[in-house]
Amino acid sequence: MAHTATLTQGGFNLSARIANLIERVKENRARASEYNRTYTELQRLSTRELDDIGIRRCDIADLAREHAYCS
């Protein structure tokens, strides 16, 4: 018994799927970079400076994540 696969115009567009994958990787890298930059900048602040802007040191990771991935 023979099996045939037919590809239609809207079927498996490999080049579009690869382009989409590359674009998602670029977006994820940019978001990770933004997270790291925000996290590092906040970590470098003194406890007093963090108190002045109303941030607790234990909240820095959550704030950086929210800034990078939820905005």
N, C-alpha and C positions, 0 to 999 in steps of 0.2 A: 504494500500500500504506500503510495507516494503522498508526501505532504508538501504543499507549496505555501510559500509566504508571499503575499502581495503587499507592496508598499504603495500607499497612496500619497497624493500631494501633501496632505496634512498628517501623514503617518509619522514615521520615525525620522525626524529631521535632526540628524546627528550633529551637524554644525551648529544649529540653533541651541541644542541641548548643551554642547560644550561651551558655547559663548555664555549661556546662562550660568553654567557652573563657574566659569572664570569670573563673571561679574559678582556672583554671590561670595566667592572667595575674597575678592577685592573688598567688598563691603564688610565682610567679617573681619578682615585684617584692619581696616580703617576703624571699625568700632573697637576692636581690641586695643589699638594704638591710642584711641581717645580715652578709653578706660584707664590704661596705664599712665597716660599723661595726667589725667585728673587725679588719680590715686596718689601719684608721686608728688604733685603740687600740694595736695592737702596734707600728706604725711610730713612734708617739710615745714609746715607751719608749726609754731610753738603751741603749747596747750593754751596759753593766754590768748593768742591770736584766734585759735579755734573757738574759745569761749566768747570772744568778741563778736564772732559771726554766727554764734549759736549752733556750733557743730561739736558733737562729742567724738573723740578719737575712735571709739568703737563703731561709729556710724560711717566712717570714711569709705569703706568698701561698698556699702549699700548705696551711698550717694554717688560714687563713681560709676557703679553699675547702672543706676537709674539714669544718670546723665548720658552714658554712652549707648545704652541699649533701649531706653524707653523714650528717647526724644526724637 
